[in-house]
Amino acid sequence: MVEVALVKGPREPKTVYEAVELVGGLEEIAEDYSRALIKVNFISTKTYETGVTTDPIVVEGLIHKALEVFDQVFVVESDASMTNANKACEITGVKEVCDKNEVVFLNLRREKDRVKLLIPNAETLKEIKVPRIVVDSAVINAAKLKTHSVTGVSLGMKNIFGLLPEKMKFKYHLKNMNKVVVDINAVLQPEFTIIDGFYALEGPGPTSGTPVKMNLLIAGKDVVAVDATACRVMGINPTEIYHIKRAYEKGFGEMDEAKISVVGSRINEVKRRFRRD
């Protein structure tokens, strides 16, 4: 059985600690890596209460837990087509959290040492180039609980797309974003995923829409299982989301509800049907 934590609680670091610890913590991951990258979602400079970007409280909780077991911890994001990641880091309050905890924010677009990753059994991409630090580090995926007008949802798997260092990512939309997300997760699977639902987003996401105060975190080490569980919390059947279903079919992770052990709260206790348009 794959474990996924559902934690409903106040917007503070101890809620993050609980979510991490319920699924076994980060110690086992740190046995294989000395460095961790906390990958946030800065698709916009909008602040946490809009439901669009990763809450600095989630980042702070993850920094605290990661510093307990890793030698180095960085917070990372890449520029988006319309967003400068450094500017977003400052405006969202994450820069203040990084400075307080003596952790460096890295804009992956500025990392010039890159490696080519060939994608086996590709959907649409044959290869990608990513900063070497990404493949040499444990990725702690700090995603959002959001709907998405193109991919249906923007959760853990979709957040990994932001590890690509190019600023102008629109070219990937021309290749079918659902398939692009599958291909990237074929070679870049995060070691840990936490979905920030303190404030979620429904409607025509990922930047428009309506914020939904959920006071909820969803966490686990299997990004497919975490995303599938998040879909069920949102009242969405994960089999309707191409990139989640295809990742399951390709063996990247678990989607079958009978094989996912939800710890903490129950899905029915926190479920809310999200509007998708």
LINNORVEN-V62490 format. One line per field, one symbol per residue. ss: DSSP state (H for helix, E for strand, L for the rest). psi: psi as a letter, one per 30 degrees, with the letter a starting at -180 (. if undefined). burial: # if it has 16 or more other C-alpha atoms within 10 Angstrom, else .. A space follows every 10 residues. Layout:
ss->???
psi->???
burial->???
//
This chain:
ss->LEEEEEEELL LLHHHHHHHH HHLLLLHHHH LLLLEEEEEL LLLLLLLHHH LLLLLHHHHH HHHHHHHLLL LEEEEEELLE LLELHHHHHH HLLHHHHHHH LLLEEEEHHH LLLEEEEELL LLLLLLEEEE EHHHHLLEEE EEEEEEEELL LEEELHHHHH HHHLLLLLLH HHHLLLHHHH HHHHHHHLLL LEEEEEEEEE EELLLLLLLE EEEEEEEEEE LLHHHHHHHH HHHLLLLHHH LHHHHHHHHL LLLLLLHHHE EEEELLHHHH LLLLLLL
psi->kkkkkjjkal ilefeeeeee efgfafeeef ffkfkkkjjl jhflgkleff gelkkfeeee eeeeeefffk ekklklllkl egkjeeeeee effeeeeeee ghkkkkjfff jfjlkkkkjk hkefkellkl kefefglkjj jilljllkfe geljbeeeff effkfkeigf ffffgjeeee eeeefffikl fkkkkjgeja klailffaak kjjfhkkkll fjeeeeeeee eeeggkjfff jefeeeeeef gfakfjefgk jklbllefff kkjkkg.
burial->.########. #.#.###### .##.##..## ..#.###### ########## ########## ###.###.## ..######## ...###.##. .#######.. ..#.#####. ...#..###. ..###..#.# #.##..#### #########. ########## #######.#. .#....#### ########## ########## ########## ##.####### ########## ######.#.. ########.. .#####...# .###..#..# ...#.#.
//
